[in-house]
Amino acid sequence: MKRYLYTIALIIVWTSLNAQTQPWSLEKCIAYGIEHNIAVKRYELAKENQEITSETTRLSRLPDLSANVGQTFYFGRTPDRDGVYQDQTGSNSSLNVSTNLNLFSGFQVTNQIKADRLDLNAAVEDLNKAREDVSLAITGYYLQMLLAKELYKIALDQLELNKEQVVQTEALVKGGKSSESELYDAQAAMAQQQMSVTEAANNLDLSRLSLTQALNLQELEDFDIEVPDMAETILKEKSRLCLPADVYARSVMERPVIRAAEFRVGSSRKTLQIAKGAYYPSLRLGAGYSNSYYYNYSLASGTGNASLADQWAQNGAESVGLSLSIPIFNRMTTRNRVRSAQLNIKNQELLLDQAKQDLYKEVQQAYYNATAAHDKYLSSETAVEAAQLAFNFEKQKYNAGRSNTYAFNQVRLRLASALSESAQAKYNFLFRTKILAFYNGATLTDLP
């Protein structure tokens, strides 16, 4: 039994350690970042608060119910239960229960319910916008870390070339085909490349730190991300280059910032109807029940006081009534509220137009950034191919002793520069096309 429990414990520990060291996908990063982002949580609270406001308005249609209990003591000349003033000491216990129901108030409650519902929809879209912002930021940091990993790999590959160069130069020096100065140059180039590797490693750590901070992740040790199939990703992203007009036509119907602005325009129109409702009379229905018990302490032994049961049966009173309030003059308050509501509608409409204009500019910018990044990426690939051919040719010459260290390092550095620029162009292209595809309705989490 102990051996069985020991085996189970080992399996649990191994599973936990494996889960901690497993690379994070973009989808996992975005989900974790959204869940732990403080700004998103604040928008969630704002949405919940608007839900409470909406529920409060909806329940205002119900009648209210209140009860009052009172106890009064009389000293000196006070009225008795028949209303005659005399010197006496007494007390009065009272109970009152009342209810009121709003029958009509110029449709203000109905319009307020509709306005609150639209405000709730706007709060939901604000929350979606906050989640989108976090997703875009994390996607950028994720791709930045992928770039840093690739640049680090390029630096390591270049260091390996330097080491091979040193070994080859040593052989050439021993064979009398090269001077010792060539060996010193090769060793110096290797030391310089080692500094480049250190810098690339530091940049990778900084990119990892930026991503984990965006995730609000406290533990940095063993944090790593998945490296997707970049060839498949590039092919997929190329197919997403759409014209700005087509992207905008779809994006304007789906973007939370536009939908939130539209809901606020609708809410402002309902607010105008609420303000105009104050011009109408209001009608309320009221009902109540009251009872009291009177006790005179001046009567000997209280023999002149009716019993509680008798007074409860005799003193009870019920009431039902209607209250009609007709607005006549309220110092132009209603008129000014209507005018203010009309101005608010115009302001919300302008905000909606501004949001649409900003969205179209963003779509245009995303499209031209994506096409420019695509052209640069194609050019960088051509440059890499040319630099690789030049390097292969120079390497053959160097190994044969027909080239020197300086010429070889110059060609190697051009190859390293071409590879670095190609990597930067590639991830810039991925990020730009992903933003354009995002505006076109695609998700950010579909890296292969």
N, C-alpha and C positions, 0 to 999 in steps of 0.2 A: 504493500500500500504506500509506504514511504517512497519507494522507488518510482511508483506511478506519479505521485504528487511532485516529486523532484523533476521528472520529465516534463510535466505540464508547466511547471514554473519556468524551466529553461525555454520552452516554446514561447511562452508569453513574453519573456525578456527579449528573446531574439526577434520576435515580431515587433515589439516596441522599438528596439534599436533600428530595425530595418525601416520602420515607418518614419523614424526621425531623419534617417540619412537618404531617404528616397527623394530624387530631384522633384522640384515643384513644376507643374505645368502652368501655362499661362492662365488656363481656366481656374486652377486652384488658387493662383495668386490673386486673381480678380475677385473670386468669391471670398477669400480670406480678407482682402483689403476692404471690401465693401462692408463686411460684417464688423470689422474693428475700426472703421473710420469714424471719428468723432463728428465731423460735419454731417455725415449720413445719419448718424444717430439723432442729431439735433433735428434734422428734417423729419425723421420718423416721429419724434415727439411732437413736432408742429402738426403733423398729420393727425396724430391721436388727439391732440387738443382741439383741432377743427372738428373731428368726429364728435367730441363731447359737446362742442358748441352747437353743432347741427342737431344732435339729439335733444339738447335743452330747448331749442326753438320748436322742434316737432312736438315735444311734450307740453308746450305752453298752451296747446289747444284744450287740454284736459281741465276740468274744474279744479279749483283749489279747495282745501278743507282746513279749517283752523278751529281751535278750541281755547277758551279763556276761562280761567277759574280765579275768583277774587274773594277776599275776606276783608270786610270793613268793620271798624269799631266806632261807636258813637258815644260822645260824652257831652253833658250839659244839655242845652236846648237843641234838640235834634228831632227830625220828623220820625213819627212812628210809622208803622206799616200802612196806616190810613192817610198819611200825609199831614197829620196835625203836629205842630211843634210843641214840645213840652220838655220839662227837665227829666232826663232819663239817661240811662246807660244801656246801650244795646249793641248788637252786631248784626251784620248781614253777610251771608255767604251766597255767592252767585256763580252760575255756570252758563257759558254761552258757546254755542257751536254754530259756525257760519260757513257758507260756501259761495263762491262766485264763479260765473262762467261767462267768458267773452263770446257773445253771439255774433257781433259784427264790428270790425274796426277798419273798414276801408281796404280789406284784403291784405292788410299789412303782414299778418302772421303767415298767410299763404305765400306771399312774395318773399318774406324773410326765409322761409323754409327752402324755397327754390334758390335763393341767393347763397345760403349756407351750403347747399348741396354743390353748387358750382364752385364755391370757395374750397370745398373739400376736394373736388376733382383737381383744382389748381394745385392744392397742397400735395396731392399724389404725384402730379407731374413734376413739381419741384423736387420731390424725393427721387423720382426717376432721373431728373437732370443731375442731381448730386451723384447718383450712382454712375451715370455716364461719365461725369468728370473724373471720378476716381478710376474708372475702368480705362479711360484714355491715358491718364497719368501713369498707371501701372503698366500698361502696354508699352509706353515709351521707355520706362525704366527697364522693363523686361528685355526689349530689343537692344537697349544700350548695354545691358550685361552680356547679351549674346555677342554683340560686337566686341566688347572687351575680351571675352573668352577667345574669339577668333584672332584678335590682334595679339593676344598673349601666345596663342599657338604659332602664329606667324613668327613672332620674335624667337620662340624656342626653335623653330625650324631653321631660322637664320643662324642661331647660335650653333646648331649642329653643323651647318655648312662651314661656319668659322672653325669649328673643331676639326672637321675634315681637311680644311685648308691648311691648318697648322700641321697636321700629320703629313699631308702631301708635301708641304714646304720643307719639313724636316727631312723627308726622303730625298727631295731634290737637292737640298744642301749636302747631304751625305754623298749623293751621287755626283756632286760637283757641277750640277746644272743650274744651281741658284746660289746667291750669296746669303750670308747670315743676316744682312739687313732686310732681306725679303722675309726671313723668319720672324724678325723683330716686328716688322710691319704686320704680319699675319697675327702675331700674338697681341699686338696693340688693337687690331681690329676686333679680335675675339673679346678682349676686355671691354671695348666700347659696346659691343653687342650685348655683353653681360649686363651692362648698365641699362640698355634698352629693355632687356628681359625684366629687370627689376622694376623699371618704370611701368611696363605693361602689367606686371603683377600688381603693382600699387593701384593702377587704374581699374583693374578688375576688382580689387577689394573695395575701392570707392564706389564702383557701380553696384556691387553687392550691397554695400551699406545704403546707398540711395534707394534701392528696391526694397530692402527690409524696413527702412524707415517709412516708405510709402505704405507698406503693409502693416505698420505699427507692430512689427515682430521684434520681440526682445532678444531672442536667442539667435546669434549670428553664426555660431559654430555649426559646421557641417551643412550649412544652407547652400543649395545648388539648384539650378534650373535645368529643365529638359532642353536638349538641342534638337530642334525639328529637322526634318529632311528639307534642306534649303532649296534643292533643285525643284522638288515638287511644290514648295511654297512659292518660289519665283514664278513658276508656270501658272499657278492659281491666281496670283496677284496680277499678272499681266492681263488676264481675262477680265479683270474688274475695272479697267479703265473705261469709264463711261463719260459721256458729254455732260457738262454742268447743268444744262437745262433739264435733261432726263433725271439726273440725280436730285435736283431741286424739286421737281414735280412730285417725287416720292417723299423726299425728306420733309417738305413743308407740311405733309399730312401726318407725319409720325414723330417728329422731334418734340420732346417734352416741353422745351422752351416755347414753342409755337402754341402747343395745345394749352399750356398754362395761361398764356396771354389771351387766348380765345375764351377760356373759361372766365377769366377776370373781366373781359368785356361783357360777357353775359351776366355776370354778377353785378356789375355796375348798372346795367339796365334794370335789373330787378330792384336795386337800391333806389333808383329813380321812382319806380312804382310804389315802393314803400313810402318814400317822401310824399308822393301825391296822395297816398291813402290818408294822410292827416287832414286833408280837406273834407273828408266824409265824416258824418256823425258816427259815434260809436254806441253800441247797445250792449248792456251787460245784464245778466240774470243773477239775482242774489236770493239766497234762502238762509234761514237761521232758526235756531231753537235756543231759548233762554229759560232759566229757572233760578229761584232764590229761596233762601231760608232766613227768616228774621227772628231774632231772639232778644227780648227785653229783660235786662238784668234787674230793673227796678221793681218788677212785679214780684210779690212775695213768693219765694220758692219756685218761681217760674210757672205758677199755676195758670197765669193768663196767656201763656205762649202756646200756640198751636203746635202739634207734633210735626216732626220732620216729614212723616208720610203724608199728613194732611196738607202741609204747605207745598210739598213737592207735587201733589195732585192739583192744587189750586193755583199755584203761581207760575206754572209752565206757560210759555207763549211761543207760537210758531209764526214765522214770517216768510213771505215770498214777494219779491218785487223786481221790477225792471227799472234800469237806469239808462236814460238816453242823454248822451253828451253831444251838444251841437257846437262845433267851433265857430266862433264869430270873429274874434280878433285876438291874435296871439303875438302882437308886435312884429309881424312879418316873418316870424320864425319859420313857418312852413314854406313860405315862398322862397326864402333864402336857401333852405335845405334842398328844395327842388332845383334851384339854379346851381347850387353846388354839385348836386348829383349829375346834372347835365354836363357840367364841366368835367366831372370825373369820367364820364363816358367818353368824351372826346380825348381825354388824356390816355385812357386805356386803349382806345383805338389807335392813337399815335404810337403807343408802346408796342402794340401788335404789329403795326406797319414797320416800326424800327426793327423788331425781332425778325421779321421776314427779310428785310433788307440785309441785316447782318448775316442771316443764314445764307442768303444767296452769295454774299461776298465770301463767306467761309467756304462754300461749295466751290466757287470759282477758284479761290486760292488753293484749295485742296487738289483740284483737278490740275492746275498748271504746275503746282509743286510736284505732283505725282508724275506728270509727263516729263518734266525737266529731270526729275530723279531717275526716271526710266532711261532717258537718253544718256545721262551721265553714267549710269550703270553699264549700258551697252558699250560706251566708249572705254570705260575702265576695263571691261573684259577684253576688249581688243588690245589695250595697252598691256595687260597681263600676258596675253599670248605672245606679243612682240618681245616683251622683256624676258619671258621664259625662253624663247628661242635664242635671244642674244646671250642669255646666261649659259645655256647648254653649250653654245659654240665657244664662249670664252672659257668655260670650264675645261673643255677638251684641249684648248690651246694651253691652259695653265698646267694641266696634268702632263702635257707633253713637253713642258718647259719652254714653250714659245710665247709666253705672256708673263707679265710681272704681277706682284701682289696688288699694286695700286690699281692697275687696269681691272683685275679680277674683282676687287672690292667695289669699284665704281659700278660695275655691271650688277654685282650682287645687291648693292644698295638700291639701284634702280628697280630691280625685281621686288625687293622688300617694299619699296615705296609704292609700286604699282599694286602689289597685293593688299597693302593697307588701304590705299585709296579705293580699290575695288570693294573691299569689305565694308568700308564706310558708305560707299555709294549703294551697295546692296541693301544694307539695313536702313538707310535713309529711304530708299525706294520702297522697302517693305512697309515702313511706318507711314509714308505718304499715301501709298495705295490703300493701306488698311483704314486710314482716316476717310478716304474717299468712299471706300466700300461701306464703311460705317454709316456715312450720310445716306448711302443708297439702301440701307436696311440690313446690311450684313452684321453679324456678331463679331466681337473682337477676339473671341476665344477659339477661333477655328484654325490656329496654326497646326499643320500636320504633325 
